[in-house]
Amino acid sequence: MKILMVNKFNFLQGGADKYFLDLSALLNAHGFDVAHFCMHHPSNLPDRCSTYFVSHLNFNKFSWKSAWKYLGRMFYSLEVKRKFSQLVFEFQPDVIHLHNIYHQISPSILDIAREKKIPVVMHLHDYKLVCGNYKMFHHGNICEACKGGRHWRCITHRCFKNSILKSLIVAFEMYLHHRVLNIYDRNIAYYIAPSEFMRKKMIEWGIDQKKIKMVHHFMETRDLAPEYRVGEYFLYFGRLSEEKGIDQLLGAVNLVPNAKLKLVGAGSMSSFVKTEIARLNLSQRVELIGPKYAEELKNMIRQSLAVVVPSRWYEVFGLVSMEASALGKAVLAADIGGIPEVVKDQRTGLLFNPFVKEDLAEKMQWMLDHRDVLPGFGRAGRRFVEEAFNPEKHFNQINDLYKQVIKKNR
């Protein structure tokens, strides 16, 4: 079977890109022929299809001189459509599998899929399909004001980067794609949600339940050696951004005098974290390390007491929790979004109220006082990942979906 995977980036930028690359490798291992369509980027991995990739645009460096290029990518890109058509003609895929295509790729590729009568499935790595700012979260709070297609509220709430102008552009994009062109629903056979929480949330927001399937992410554990010995510090790794609950985490550590914390990552809250560590006089107990990757990060996870996941937005799944469990560590995680489908309370870790720092502090203290229980959480977490999120189970689910969509297309 020939599968054409489409994603903004062809390198490890975030969770969506990791899944895009991991799934490609899994399908290749089962004899599938997988091709990629992405955006050119200096960090891209070598790829046989790179000559078809579209030109690089960095929306963090938006320029009004080239505004037409950026707006074209957001709304409907003829460059993308032309290059995608060339690749489809050359590769002749059986199925097109979309990942993150918003803005840098644009949905213009969907018209090519319809013209060539190639079925399309789309993985939902965030809430962009129904929410202009991707997250259903802004200004420190969960927000569902746009439910029912009321995207004008994105403007009044300044949902996108706290800017009226940017929020206006995003709201227009949502109305154009979903009300005027109806380009997603018209051309996509199935949406794939990584968690049951997300599947239900998308249905609640108006997605046809017959078109959305739930398939959990997967993790290959054969080469991941777990470490069940309990270390001395709690570990956070991921983006340092508002929705990740970093301020709550620092506030909780301040309430637990014997807790040590290491923060691994970078993001928009990096400066805030430095200031807050100084303000709370936590420099002896909290260490801001910056980004770490691959084995260096895995070893930091292995040497921790537990991994803490303080998110306060609707996490789509729980990749951080899954990786921590695979490496044998107890997980202390927010009871929100798809996280409880990965972390089992009192079995593989502890769940806490993401909006009450005192609850997080209480659970941190409990772990410090019951260190002897944590290796059992780690062992149970490792078994749970092996059983629930194993690659073969995932391959069978995706393969069955491909077969369904091909049959439906015929």
HELIX and SHEET records of a PDB file:
HELIX    1   1 GLY A   15  ALA A   29  1                                  15    
HELIX    2   2 SER A   50  TYR A   52  5                                   3    
HELIX    3   3 PHE A   59  LYS A   61  5                                   3    
HELIX    4   4 TRP A   64  SER A   66  5                                   3    
HELIX    5   5 ALA A   67  PHE A   75  1                                   9    
HELIX    6   6 LEU A   78  PHE A   91  1                                  14    
HELIX    7   7 ILE A  109  GLU A  115  1                                   7    
HELIX    8   8 ARG A  153  THR A  156  1                                   4    
HELIX    9   9 ILE A  164  TYR A  175  1                                  12    
HELIX   10  10 LEU A  176  VAL A  180  3                                   5    
HELIX   11  11 ILE A  183  ASN A  187  1                                   5    
HELIX   12  12 GLU A  196  GLU A  204  1                                   9    
HELIX   13  13 GLN A  209  LYS A  211  5                                   3    
HELIX   14  14 GLU A  242  LYS A  244  5                                   3    
HELIX   15  15 ILE A  246  ASN A  254  1                                   9    
HELIX   16  16 SER A  270  ARG A  279  1                                  10    
HELIX   17  17 ALA A  294  ARG A  302  1                                   9    
HELIX   18  18 LEU A  319  ALA A  326  1                                   8    
HELIX   19  19 ILE A  339  GLU A  341  5                                   3    
HELIX   20  20 LYS A  357  ASP A  369  1                                  13    
HELIX   21  21 ARG A  371  VAL A  373  5                                   3    
HELIX   22  22 LEU A  374  ALA A  388  1                                  15    
HELIX   23  23 PRO A  391  ASN A  409  1                                  19    
SHEET    1   A 6 ASP A  33  PHE A  37  0                                        
SHEET    2   A 6 LYS A   2  VAL A   6  1                                        
SHEET    3   A 6 VAL A  95  LEU A  98  1                                        
SHEET    4   A 6 VAL A 120  HIS A 123  1                                        
SHEET    5   A 6 TYR A 190  ALA A 193  1                                        
SHEET    6   A 6 ILE A 212  MET A 214  1                                        
SHEET    1   B 2 PHE A 137  HIS A 138  0                                        
SHEET    2   B 2 ASN A 141  ILE A 142 -1                                        
SHEET    1   C 6 VAL A 286  LEU A 288  0                                        
SHEET    2   C 6 LEU A 261  VAL A 264  1                                        
SHEET    3   C 6 PHE A 234  PHE A 237  1                                        
SHEET    4   C 6 ALA A 306  VAL A 309  1                                        
SHEET    5   C 6 VAL A 331  ALA A 334  1                                        
SHEET    6   C 6 GLY A 349  PHE A 352  1                                        
END                                                                             
